[in-house]
């Protein structure tokens, strides 16, 4: 009888969660032409329609998963277990929030915002804080009862194990992969003299807008560079996922660039087009202060462009010596580091090459292979095989 693995994607609504799941399953198909596993995938129709098809990929949907968050929670709480007990030998909770009675299951950690409470203080919305606390308690219960936990970084593993007091847990670190579309063949290295006010050095920062993303500080730093005479522009790409932060960013942009001459904010860019934006820009900024595994940072490392990055962990765990670092909560720090970048552009050639070499560690084939290996070994251990 084929091993039956359930994939709980009932909480995924899009974004990075969908990217991981799609790449994870697609890579498994490429590496396993003769599938011996039956994989049951539980998700909304929207998510399932974006996943690869195969006779051994059994897509499962409920109308509850296509409605509101409260309908989804009702399904997860009262209906899900009965289905799992009929169809699965082991469950993989890709969002790390399964709290039912089915055993065994594996949880995965993807959201560090649940643990970095200093950012909660900046959120004024009671509804938003309640949502964070609710999700934290769900993950706490999920991880405490899980037969195994997958972490994406050393930083996340150490922080969460300490925070939840998880002792003697079966854990593993499995990094997400990076798609080949982000690996540029460009090796051109210009100096500041190649840029002018008519043809400025064009920075890009890709990330959603939230309290810990610090786009407003980056905008002010770019404005200061302009005031000092540096020929620079900035493109921000990313949806507003916390409205007060979106309002703050808009206010700062209007204040420093009322005529919209050097700051552009694009809300929606298809994932398939992101690599083109890296290619068409000159320097990369990543100013997030809260990440589990910063996939956007790793994707930018393949662009062969200078990178200025937040000094908050776990960024250094991945970028290492491939960029220069600033304090993302300090406009002065960002300004000084960007100025240093502009005055030493030629020196980034070696770092850009190093980043490309570093990215060879992060493939979706490796992610998929290591994940399924961990799931199968965990089930064997659970069954004392």
Protein Blocks (a to p, Z undefined) as FASTA:
>chain_A
ZZdddddfklpgghjllmmmmmmmmmmmmmmmbacbdcdddddfklmmmpccdfklccdd
dfklmmcfklmmmmmmmmmmmmmmmmpmbdcdfkopafbfbdcdddddfbfklmmmmlmm
mpmblklmmmmmmmmmmmmmmmmmpcbdcdfbfklmmmmmmmnopghiacddddddddfk
lmcfbfcdcdfklpcfklccdddddddddfklommmmmmmmmmmmmnopacddddedddf
bfklmmmmmmmmmmmmmnopmbccdfbacfklmmmmmmmpmbdcdfbfbdfbdfklmmmm
mnopacdddfbdfklmmnmmmbccddfkbmklmmmmmmmmmmmmmmmmmmmmmmmmmmmm
mcfklmmmmmmmmmmmmmmmmnoZZ
